[in-house]
C-alpha cells in the first residue's frame, strides 16, 4: 500500500479517516465497559492496553488522513 503522504485518492483517505474515527469510538466503548465491571479481572489489563493502542492508532490514522485531505484540497494539481 502507498504511504499516505503520496496518496492522491480521496476515497482511500476518507476511508482511513473513518476507520480512525471508528477505532477511537471502539476504544472508548471498551474503556466504558471496563469501568462498568465491578470485579477486577486479569484480562481487563489487556483490554485496557488494547483500548489505549486502538485509540492512539485510530487518532494518528485519522489525523494523518485529515491533513492529507486538507493538503489535496489546497493543492488540487497534486
C-alpha positions in Angstrom: 0.0 0.0 0.0 1.2 3.5 -0.8 2.3 5.8 2.0 -0.4 8.2 2.9 1.8 11.2 2.0 2.0 10.1 -1.6 -1.7 9.0 -1.9 -3.9 11.2 -4.0 -7.1 9.0 -3.9 -9.5 10.9 -1.7 -11.8 7.8 -1.4 -9.0 5.9 0.3 -8.1 8.9 2.6 -11.8 9.3 3.6 -11.9 5.6 4.3 -8.8 5.9 6.5 -10.3 8.9 8.3 -13.5 7.0 9.0 -11.5 3.9 10.1 -9.6 6.1 12.5 -12.7 7.5 14.0 -14.3 4.1 14.4 -11.1 2.8 16.1 -11.3 5.7 18.6 -15.0 5.0 19.2 -14.3 1.3 19.7 -11.6 2.1 22.2 -14.0 4.4 24.1 -16.6 1.6 24.2 -14.1 -0.9 25.5 -13.0 1.6 28.2 -16.6 2.3 29.2 -17.2 -1.5 29.6 -14.1 -1.8 31.8 -15.4 1.0 34.0 -18.8 -0.7 34.4 -17.4 -4.1 35.5 -17.0 -4.1 39.3 -14.8 -7.2 39.7 -11.2 -6.8 38.5 -10.1 -9.5 36.1 -6.6 -10.1 34.7 -7.9 -9.6 31.1 -9.0 -6.1 32.0 -5.4 -5.0 31.9 -5.1 -6.5 28.4 -8.3 -4.8 27.3 -7.1 -1.5 28.7 -3.8 -1.8 26.8 -5.7 -2.7 23.6 -8.0 0.3 24.3 -5.1 2.6 24.5 -3.4 1.3 21.4 -6.6 1.4 19.5 -7.4 5.0 20.5 -3.8 6.2 19.8 -3.6 4.4 16.5 -7.0 5.5 15.4 -6.3 9.1 16.3 -3.0 9.1 14.4 -4.5 7.5 11.3 -7.5 9.9 11.3 -5.2 12.9 11.9 -2.8 12.0 9.1 -5.6 11.3 6.6 -7.3 14.6 7.5 -4.0 16.6 7.0 -3.5 14.9 3.6 -7.1 15.7 2.6 -6.6 19.3 3.5 -3.4 19.4 1.5 -5.1 17.9 -1.5 -7.9 20.4 -1.2 -5.5 23.4 -1.1 -3.3 21.9 -3.9 -5.7 20.4 -6.5 -2.9 20.0 -9.1 -1.0 17.5 -6.9 
